[in-house]
């Protein structure tokens, strides 16, 4: 059986930040290849460069040296093929669960019927159909993170980038969401890069 070509290739990535006492090295010589459907966990202590690498993959930052390519094309800005889920949820507080999840398709110009179908599909996938008309302040931390995950999924992303997404949650909720994430990964066939400092 032929091996699938990579969808993401990271080659010799280095990242330096300028500090008052000189340059600080965040990443050195990172090489990584991701294929469709792979689930990769980046595990390491706080401050070791995991989130920096994720931000470079997402296109939020540029590497000092080296290359990051999606489907052979250099990553130089954010794009819908890479969806980021943050620890702090980043939801729009003035929008309902349904409106937060449907924000991407609506603003990408997808026909309203199809956008509504996508929204309902992923809202159901994360178990929030019964909370569709609630606002973020009416949700628990775990529910807010489900909204954030569903919102990324509606954007037809190829790689789900998750930066300590369950770090602020209690152990019980964290374990439940980890199981749900594996179910979502299996059902969608997405590639996932999951950053954490603990498993």
VENGI-V39903 format. One line per field, one symbol per residue. ss: DSSP state (~ for helix, > for strand, _ for the rest). phi: phi as a letter, one per 40 degrees, with the letter a starting at -180 (. if undefined). burial: b if it has 9 or more other C-alpha atoms within 8 Angstrom, else e. A space follows every 50 residues. Layout:
# VENGI-V39903
ss->???
phi->???
burial->???
This chain:
# VENGI-V39903
ss->_______>>>>>>>>>>>>__>>>>>>>>>>>>>____>>>>>______~ ~~~~~~~~______>>>>>>__>>_______>>>>__________>~~~~ ~_~~~~~____~~~~~~~~~~~~~~___~~~___>~~~__~~~~~~~~~~ ~~~_____>>>>>_______~~~~~~~~~~~~~~~~~~__>>>>>>___
phi->.ccccccbbbbfcbabbcbcbhcbccbbfcbabbbdgcbbbcbicdgchc ccccccccgcbbccagbbbbfgbccbacaccbbbbcccgfccccbcdccc ccccdcccgcddccccccdcdcccdcgbdcbdbcbdccbcdccccccccc cccccfccbcbbbfcbccccdccdccccccccccdcccgccbbbcabab
burial->eeeeebbbbbbbbbbbeeeeeeeebbbbbbbebbbbbbbeebbbeeeebb ebbbbbbbbbbebeebbbbbeeeebeebeeebbbbbbebebeeebbbbeb bbbbbbeeebeeeebbebbbebbbbbebeeebebbbeebeebbbbbbbbb bbbbbebbbbbbbbbbeebeeebbeebeebeeebbeeeebbbbbbbbee
